[in-house]
Amino acid sequence: MSLVTVIIPAYNAEKYIYQCLESVVQQSFHSYDVLVVNDGSTDNTEHILKEYTNKYSYISYRNKENGGLSSARNYGMDQLKNSKYVVFLDSDDYLDSRYLSVLVEKAESNQADVVCSGQYRITEDGKIISHVQYHLDREGKCVLRHLNMHGKLYRVDYLRKHNLRFPEGKTYEDNPFNLAAFFLTERISFLQYEGYYQLVHLNSITTRKILESDVPFKELEESVRYVINHQPNNYDIFVYTLMSFFTYFILEANRKHRYFKLADRKSDMKLIGELCDYARMILESYCPSYTHNPYLSLWKKNDIEMKQKMAVAVFAHMIHWNCEKLFVKIFYKL
């Protein structure tokens, strides 16, 4: 029995998976195994996986028909047997050699259901283009919570207790998953440590133009409802996390790509309008007092940068005043 399983979804990953797997086998931690889910690859991915499974007994892989990133992650979770924890690693990303050791140690010492750490976003030549970091208070807590998968560790029985799954066939599939994972337990820990390296390149999912069919509208609302019904561990931070997500998703994620000049990445204003309507519906239906959230105060001392404080506060009030669509149209022209 290993303490943690690393699940790696892989689809046509021959260009990057060597570096990914090498970062895993170089871990200073030893009680772990690796499950690669080969999601219908048609390139040389399986040949590479055979090399590693023949060389390392703790690495295995499973073949399945192509179903997308969420499908591969869900499939991997279904294969888990005795591991106490699970981490997810995309096949084009890689880890610092201390990654598993640092996250597992935190989980064990705090008996945590979820551990959150930061990450670096990098280019193929290793240039750092973004740095995601948790800034902790004296109690090791923070307000700003990043809903992506990178830098996270989860207790397996906690995920199964709440039947947490990734919505399949969607982009930003990790947001409904983590919104529930973060707020259904008091036992969540944060680390001011960055050991996950996310590769940003032209073929990555984050560079693709977001379509209406990609957005997990139904799944996000289900997560919100489920958390509300089970009483979030910190209601104010839960609501602020929702507002922060909508602000980022509408004002940033759907604009032209911030790292590459992509001709087909033009903003879809029809989708933006639907997202605005959706954000209003969620906040007014489930969090009706959202404009009174204490974390909207620009003067409250916490880990949120002033730029983000201002963006979330302005956008939340634009929704409240029913002028967010006009605001977004003007903002997108800047």
C-alpha positions, -999 to 999 in steps of 0.1 A, spaced: 0 0 0 14 34 -10 4 66 9 -3 86 -23 -12 80 -59 -2 104 -87 -28 103 -115 -16 115 -149 -41 118 -177 -23 115 -211 -35 121 -246 -10 123 -275 16 134 -249 48 120 -265 64 155 -267 61 162 -230 55 131 -210 92 122 -206 98 153 -186 66 148 -167 75 112 -157 111 120 -149 99 147 -124 78 120 -107 105 93 -105 129 119 -90 107 126 -60 124 126 -26 93 110 -12 90 72 -16 56 59 -5 38 66 -37 27 50 -70 18 65 -104 -12 57 -126 -11 71 -161 -45 70 -179 -37 68 -216 -68 85 -230 -69 71 -265 -36 84 -277 -27 78 -313 10 89 -311 39 73 -294 26 78 -259 19 42 -250 54 31 -262 69 56 -237 46 44 -210 57 8 -215 93 19 -211 86 35 -177 64 7 -165 91 -19 -173 117 2 -155 97 13 -124 74 -11 -106 54 16 -90 43 31 -124 14 16 -142 -9 27 -170 -44 20 -183 -57 24 -218 -92 38 -224 -111 53 -253 -106 91 -257 -130 110 -234 -111 141 -225 -93 153 -194 -121 150 -169 -130 115 -181 -94 104 -177 -92 118 -142 -125 102 -132 -113 69 -146 -81 72 -126 -100 78 -94 -121 48 -100 -89 27 -101 -77 38 -67 -76 10 -42 -56 16 -10 -40 50 -13 -48 75 14 -41 105 -9 -43 114 -45 -27 142 -65 -33 150 -102 -5 159 -127 -11 169 -163 11 151 -188 27 183 -201 35 196 -166 62 186 -141 70 187 -104 97 199 -81 115 169 -65 102 178 -30 66 182 -41 50 150 -28 71 151 4 60 187 12 23 181 5 20 147 22 39 160 53 14 189 56 -16 166 51 -3 141 78 6 167 103 -27 186 100 -49 155 92 -60 175 62 -86 165 36 -72 190 12 -38 206 9 -33 236 -14 0 249 -27 11 273 -54 25 269 -89 46 284 -117 33 288 -152 62 284 -176 69 284 -213 85 255 -232 119 270 -228 115 273 -190 106 310 -188 83 318 -158 54 338 -170 32 336 -140 35 328 -103 6 316 -82 13 318 -45 -7 315 -13 1 343 12 -7 330 47 -17 348 79 -3 339 113 -27 310 116 -17 295 82 -49 306 66 -58 327 36 -88 342 18 -78 338 -19 -83 303 -31 -73 291 -66 -98 267 -80 -75 250 -105 -60 215 -100 -24 224 -98 -5 222 -65 -33 203 -47 -35 170 -27 -67 153 -16 -77 126 9 -93 98 -11 -120 89 14 -130 125 16 -136 128 -22 -155 95 -21 -177 106 9 -190 135 -12 -188 117 -46 -167 145 -60 -162 141 -98 -150 162 -127 -176 173 -152 -168 156 -184 -166 174 -218 -161 208 -202 -134 234 -199 -126 248 -164 -138 214 -151 -117 218 -120 -136 248 -107 -169 230 -97 -147 202 -82 -125 224 -61 -153 248 -51 -169 218 -33 -136 202 -21 -125 235 -5 -156 243 14 -170 209 26 -144 204 52 -128 224 80 -96 204 74 -81 223 46 -44 234 47 -24 259 27 13 260 19 34 290 9 53 266 -14 54 263 -52 64 230 -66 41 225 -95 52 237 -130 24 242 -155 35 243 -191 17 269 -212 19 262 -249 -1 266 -281 -17 232 -279 -27 234 -242 -64 236 -233 -60 270 -217 -51 286 -251 -82 273 -268 -111 297 -274 -139 289 -248 -172 278 -263 -206 279 -247 -207 241 -246 -174 241 -227 -187 260 -197 -198 238 -168 -229 259 -160 -250 230 -146 -221 215 -126 -210 247 -110 -246 254 -98 -248 219 -85 -215 225 -65 -228 258 -51 -261 242 -41 -244 212 -25 -220 233 -5 -248 256 7 -269 226 17 -239 212 37 -230 245 52 -196 258 39 -167 259 64 -165 296 59 -195 312 42 -180 346 36 -148 332 19 -170 308 -1 -190 337 -15 -159 358 -21 -144 328 -40 -174 326 -62 -173 364 -69 -136 362 -76 -141 333 -100 -168 351 -119 -147 382 -121 -117 363 -135 -137 341 -158 -157 369 -174 -131 398 -174 -99 378 -180 -103 342 -192 -125 349 -221 -105 378 -235 -76 374 -260 -50 351 -246 -26 369 -222 5 349 -232 1 344 -270 -12 365 -298 -39 342 -312 -60 353 -342 -89 329 -333 -90 338 -296 -113 368 -301 -138 374 -273 -173 359 -278 -195 387 -266 -227 366 -267 -211 341 -244 -199 369 -222 -234 381 -219 -247 347 -209 -219 344 -183 -230 377 -168 -266 365 -166 -254 333 -150 -232 350 -124 -262 372 -115 -285 342 -111 -260 322 -90 -252 351 -66 -288 364 -62 -302 329 -59 -277 313 -35 -258 343 -20 -283 372 -19 -263 393 6 -231 391 -16 -226 429 -18 -222 429 20 -194 404 20 -167 417 43 -139 408 19 -152 433 -6 -137 460 16 -107 476 0 -93 484 34 -95 451 51 -61 436 56 -57 401 41 -38 382 14 -57 396 -16 -38 420 -38 -53 455 -42 -58 450 -80 -79 419 -74 -98 435 -45 -108 464 -68 -117 442 -97 -140 419 -76 -156 448 -57 -163 467 -89 -177 437 -108 -198 425 -79 -214 460 -76 -219 461 -114 -239 429 -111 -259 443 -82 -267 475 -101 -276 455 -132 -251 472 -155 -224 445 -157 -230 438 -194 -224 475 -203 -193 475 -180 -179 444 -197 -185 457 -232 -165 489 -223 -138 469 -205 -133 446 -235 -127 475 -258 -99 489 -236 
